[in-house]
Each structure stands twice: as structure tokens, then as C-alpha cells.
Amino acid sequence: MAHTAATSPTHIKVRVGNRMTLAAKQWGPDDGFPVLAIHGWLDNASSFDVVAQDLSGAGFRVVAVDMPGHGESSHRGPDTFCM
């Protein structure tokens, strides 16, 4: 895989249902090998900024998701049950 210059992330927002928005950041070419990055309990998508730039420079397409209530994603509603 040819190495290319790393780029700034594209910010993505996806509407889920009628009340929630999930945010993500994407680096790399659209046709790159996909890598899904999911952060830990107290983190957000920005936890992957450095490694995602390195991977995208190697031709991978990295998508880092902000889980609900983290980063730019909305919080779950009060009527939502989760453990």
C-alpha cells in the first residue's frame, strides 16, 4: 500500500431515530481498507487522532465514533435503559 500525506479528519453526524445524533471522525481515502475505531468508557473519537493520521497516511480509511453521551454525540434520553 502506498503511503500518502495524512489529512485532517472529516466530521460526520448521523441522525439516529428522532432524538439522537451520533458523531464520528473519518480520515483517509474513501476506497481505503476500513478501520472502525471505538473508544473506551471515558474517551471520545479524538482519542484516535494520532494513530488515525498514521493509518490514513498508509492508505487506510479510519472512522472513529463518538459513543452516545461522549464527544459530539448526543446523550441518550432519560427513558433509555442501558447497563
N, C-alpha and C positions, 0 to 999 in steps of 0.2 A: 504494500500500500504506500503510495507516495505521500510524503509529508508536505503539508501546505501551511500557510500562515494561520495562526489562531485568530478567531474573530470574536467580537462581542456577542453576548447571547441575545437571542430573540425572546421577548417576553410574550407569554401565551396566557390567555384566560379563557376558560371553558365553563359555560353555564351548565350546572347540573340541577335538574328539576327547576322549580320556580323560585328557590330561595338561596341556593348555594353557588358559589363560584370557586373553581379550583384554578390556581395559578401554577405556571411552570416556566422554566427557562430552557431554551434549546440552543445548542452550539453545533457547528459542523454542517456538512453538506446534507441536503435532503436525501440523497441517494447513498449516504454513508451507512455502515453497519450500525444498527440501532442499539443504544445502551440506555436502559431505564434506570435512573438513579433515585432512590427513595431514602429520605433522611431518617435519622433516629428521633426519639421522643422529644427532645428539646431543641431541635435544629430546624433548618429550613433549606430551601433549594440552593441558597448561596453557599452552603457547606461544600458544594461541589465545584465552585468557581475555578479553582486552580487545576484540579485533575481534569475537569471537563475541557478546559482550554488545551491541555496537553493532548487529550484524546481526540479532540476535534482537529488539532493540527496534524494528527496521524490519519485523518480521514473518517473517523467515527462520527456518528450523529448521536449526541447525548441529550436526553431530555430529563431534567431534574424537576420533580413535582413537589410543590408545597402542599403537604397534607392538610386536611381541614383544621383550621384554627392556628396555622403556622404561616409565617411569611406573608405573602399577599393573598392567600386563600381565605375565604370567609369561614367563620365559626359555624359549627353545627347549631341547629335550633334547639331551644330548651325542651322540645318534645322528642328529641332524638335519643335513643338508647344506644349506648356503646360501653364497652368494658375497657 
